[in-house]
Amino acid sequence: MKTLLTSLLLGTSFFCCAQTLIPGKKDNQILLPNGWRLSPAGRSLPLGPLSDLPLNIQVSRSGRLLAVTNNGQSTQSVQLLDPQSEKVLDEKEVGKSWYGLAFSPDEKDLYVSGGYDNWVLDFAIDNDKLGKADTIRLAEPWPKRTTCPTGITVDKTGKTLYVVTKGDSCLYVIDKRSVKKRIPLPGSAYGCVLSPDNKTLYISIWNGAAVAVYDTKKGDIKKISTGEHPNELLLDKKGTRLFVANANDNTVSVIDTKTGTVTETIATTLYPTRLAGSTTNGLALSTDEKALYVANADNNDLAVFDVSAVGNSRGLGFIPVGWYPTNVKTVGDKIIVANGKGLSSQANPLGPQPFEKENNVGEHTGQTGKSTIQYIGGLFKGVLSFIDRPDSGQLKTYTQQVYANTPFTGKQTADGEEGNPIPRKVGDPSPIKYVFYIIKENRTYDQVLGDMPGGDGDTSLCIFGERVTPNQHALAKNFVLLDNFYVDAEVSEDGHNWSMAAYATDVIEKTWPTNYGRRGPSYGDVAAGPNDGWIWDYAKRAGISYRTYGEFGSYGKASIPSVEGHSAPYSPGFDMTIQDQVRADAWEKDFDSLLAADAVPRLNTLRISDDHTSGQQKGHYSPVAAVADNDLAVGRIVEHLSHSRIWKESVVFILEDDAQAGPDHVDAHRSPAYIVGPFVKRNAVVHSMYSTSGMLRTIELILGLPPMSQYDAAALPMYACFTAQPDTTPYALLPARVDINERNTADNESVRRSARFDLAKEDAVPDKDMNEVIWKSVKGEAAVMPAPKRSAFVLVGQQKKHEDD
């Protein structure tokens, strides 16, 4: 035990000392942009170019075949594999799919959810190949109906198919290819599993913290309460114990099926904590049913438990796997894991941008012409891990690796120096009283700051440089230039969640690709937020005053309960027909009235979002004008605040909610971020590796708020950006150098493409198209970008440069 503890401490110590690293591979670990590391056990099988976000894997009754469904943003597919040889046997592209997957008992059919096509695909299996799919229709396809089959299971006769849905929250009983019954459920369904005697169907209610129990003979439904966001279900062979993975609680509920009661709850976290962030979402038993393997999506591991003693499960350790494991199964002594985001982050040096020649594959497929699109939404391809069942010695080694991979330690005190304006622990005093937190939209570091001297930028990728963004360049120059900052999100759907809660739930992570792939809505009515709420909820509980300007609220109307009565009345939300000057005007008016009443809230969240742009949509503001408008509005806010009497106690944090809309030569998550205020260093370049969660951790420490998730609890606060000696010199606004009122007037192919864009909601536009027309608006309609370059890992030499800095 002493050796194990020493190894764990050494692993944690190593992580803390390596803060100037950048994402990539070093030694036997892979550093992710969120600060966590991977060292996957076993053998890895990349699932190929059609494989982002594998959500489900199923094993046929004999164990001879394995199926995987890939449900990401780009091309979706179903694959058939041989688990013994660990090779792909066949693959079929599908238009829409989501999670649901089941073999027939005779292994002659594979049933696959057709997503918002609202049907079930029935692939015949012949000679280990997938034939043409027949369809079993549940409803008219989206957008007429939002049914979306999720869990699928087949009875032991192979004649009756049970399908549950998350869109219309129903159970469909299908016999001889036709729907015999449609039974309403008490909420959106995720998975389902049938008892060995075919008498009872168990259904996880994703948004209901419950399992629905359906009597297949009587037709009635009962409920058993579980943890929040129950998803994957697993029955033992006798059908006496039901295991339920609860993503939002980091737990597994163990249910006695005879009594219908929860006999124990298993915590899957690395440390004793109730903080969100393990995201328990996959379950498997060893063949002898003595070991339970639990996939923790956000901890990138399997938790292993001895469940041989009923009601007295015991933790055995952890196994390191890939990025965001979504599912786990066993075949003999082999453990098989689906890693939803693969094994690494990647650079996208020429971004989600144009290609030499378009083809007819369609929007967001992930491919066009001869090149692969490096759009972050489909960039990270799924990988299967094949792991031999470890003995106790190997499991101890694996456990050490898992603890060495995580920056989360469970402790409450951050590793900052004494005297820094940012406290080392919650509740310690700070000379900073007021926080202004500005959230912008979608840009990468290289796209905006690639021309900044002193930073690790690529000028060839910089299309919104100093001429377009003079104020952001001045803020980076006069205060701190951050060239190693990474957003935790991939797109805006999860980006605003990460920006306000340091976490995106399993609901968000698993449904945004459907929306961004234009295959249906995202989470719909499923409760998507974290259990304990957003940063406003934490402020409310702590008695910290707060106000929001367009973030999760618009014109005083709140979109979540915690900002009701705290949403500024004149601030618009996302609307690309409104310039950010309007948002700056609204904030100034509100701020001045609050200042006069000595009632400025301590936490102020501002959505300043015109840098999203409208592409080249005719009559709308041009991309350059929109980004320049955003820059001027940010500069105005900082200048106005800096001339107020509370400037001496204020700080401004500025970030993008995600980095999906541009290229970056270091990592697709790298993004511009800024910190401004009297206690912020002047004329400094800071290469420390920071993240969205690290910025939130810094805000929390200033305000005396506890962490919201394991991610901000583990993140490095931005100590290196601050000084104990304040400089209260106000900021001098720089005028726009381009026309911020310039409209798109050209008549070309980009304009015609832009006319089809839906600008009513953030990121409803096909991102590949948006970025291509933006590039052409800056570089010229005839401009063609070079083919994208792929970069799985950052070069070691580049890493060394940052370490030396």
Secondary structure by P-SEA (a helix, b strand, c coil): caaaaaaaaaaaaaaaaaccccccccccbbbcccccccccccccccccccccccccccccccccbbbbbbbcccccbbbbbccccccccbbbbbcccccbbbbcccccbbbbbcccccbbbbbbbccccccbbbbbccccccccccccccbbbbcccccbbbbbbcccbbbbbbccccccbbbbccccccbbbbcccccbbbbbcccccbbbbbcccccbbbbbbbcccccbbbbcccccbbbbbbccccbbbbbccccccccbbbbcccccccccccccccccccccccbbbbbbccccbbbbbbcccccbbbbcbbbbbccccccccccccbbbbbbccccbbbbccccccccccccccccccccccccccccccccbbbbbbbbccccaaaaaaaaaaaaaaccccccccccccccccccccccccccccbbbbbbbcccccccccccccccccccccccccccccaaaaaaaaacccccbbbbccccccaaaaaaccccccaaaaacaaaaaacccccccccccccccccaaaaaaaacccccccccccccccccccccccccccccccccccccaaaaaaaaaaaaaaaaaacccccbbbbbbccccccccccccccaaaaaaaaaaaaaaaaaaaaaccccccbbbbbbbcccccccccccccbbbbbbbcccccccccccccccaaaaaaaaaaaacccccccccccccccccccccccccbbbbbbccccccccccccccaaaaaaaacccccccccaaaaaaaaaaaaaaccccccccbbbbccccaaaaaaaaac
